[in-house]
Amino acid sequence: MPTTSLKSRDVLLSVPARPDYLVIARLALSALCRLTPLGHAEVADLKLAITEAAAGFVADDHDAGAVLGFEFRLRDDRIEMELDGAPVGAPADEQELSRAIVEATVDEFQFDGRHAMLVKRFAA
């Protein structure tokens, strides 16, 4: 995961690339969001977005050594969420639905196959 300089409000997390471990990333994101002006509905949207963004990297039958990395960075005006992992080849229709959900819940979303970047800006 590309890390330049970590700040005290950055959270790095690596978990096995299995669906049952996504709850750990959701909890970490939720805890970090307590330091933001985001409301409950927005935090719920971000937890949904991170789950859907991770869907292409996790599978029940994924290689036991496969890891999914999360990096959450809290900035003054936004929260940045990065994921790095090996794609599992989810069906195209599932990928499209996941992407639509993520795009509807964050301000910016980029995905290149092994890396996803999500950004949520705080209202002024």
N, C-alpha and C positions, 0 to 999 in steps of 0.2 A: 504494500500500500504506500503511495507516495506521501511521505511526511517531510515537510520542510522544517518548520520549527514548531514544536508543541507548546501550547499555552495551557494555563491552569484550567481552562474551561474546555479542553479537548478530551474526548473519551475514545480510546482505542480498545477494540474487542475482537477476539478471534474465537470462533466457535466451530464445532463440527458442522459440516454442510448438510445438516438433517433438519427437517421441519420442526421437530420438537425442541430444537435449540433456539428458534427464532424468538421465543418468549423472553430470552435473556436480553437480546438486542432491543426488543420493545420496552422492557423495563428500564434499561440504561437510557434510552431515548426519553422516556417519560420522566425519569429523574432529572435529566438535563433540562428538559422543558420547564421544570419548576422555576428555573432561573430566568425565564423569558416572560414577555407580556402576553404570550399566547393563551387563549381561553381553552376550556375543556374540549370543545368541539374541534378546535384546530389541532390540539394535541392528539385527539382520537384520529383525525385525518392523517397526521404524520405517522402514527403507529400503523395505520392501514397502508400508507404509501411505502413504508420501509418493508413491511411484510410482502407486499406485491412486488416490489423491486427485487427482493430476495428470492422470489418464487422460481426464477430461472436458474438459481444457483444451488437449490436444495432438492433432495429427493430421498425417500425412504431407503432406496437401494443404492445410494451414492457410495462411492469408495470410502471405506472406513477412515482413511487418512485425509480425505478432502476437508479443507477448511474454508470458511467464509469469514472474511475480515470486514469489520465495520469501523468507520472513523466518523465521529460526530464532533463538529467544531462549532462552538457558540461564538458568534461575533456580535458586535454592538447592534447591527441592523438585520441580522439573519442567522439562521442555523443551516449549516452545511452537513450533508450526510453522504458518505461515500461507502460503497460496497465493492469488494474485490473477491472474486472466486472463479471457479471453473464452471462454465455453463453445463446444464444437464440435458439440454435438448428437449425442452418442453414443447408440446404441440403448438403450432403457429397460432391457432385460435386462442389458446390460453395466454400466450405471450402478448397478443394484441389486447386482450381484455386487461391483463395486468398493467400494460403500458398506459392504456386509457385511464385506468384508476389512478395511477401515479401522476399522470399529467393533469388530472382534474384536482389533485390535492396539494400540489406544490407549485412554486413559481417557475422553477427551472428543472429540467430533467434531461440528462444525457446518458446514453447507454452505448457501449461499444463491444458488447459480447462478454468481456471479462471484468468490466468495470462499469459501475453506475454512479452517477453524481446527482443528488437531489438538493435543491435549495429552497428554503422557505423564508421569505422576508417578513419582517415585523411591520405592522402598520405604523405610520408616523404619528 
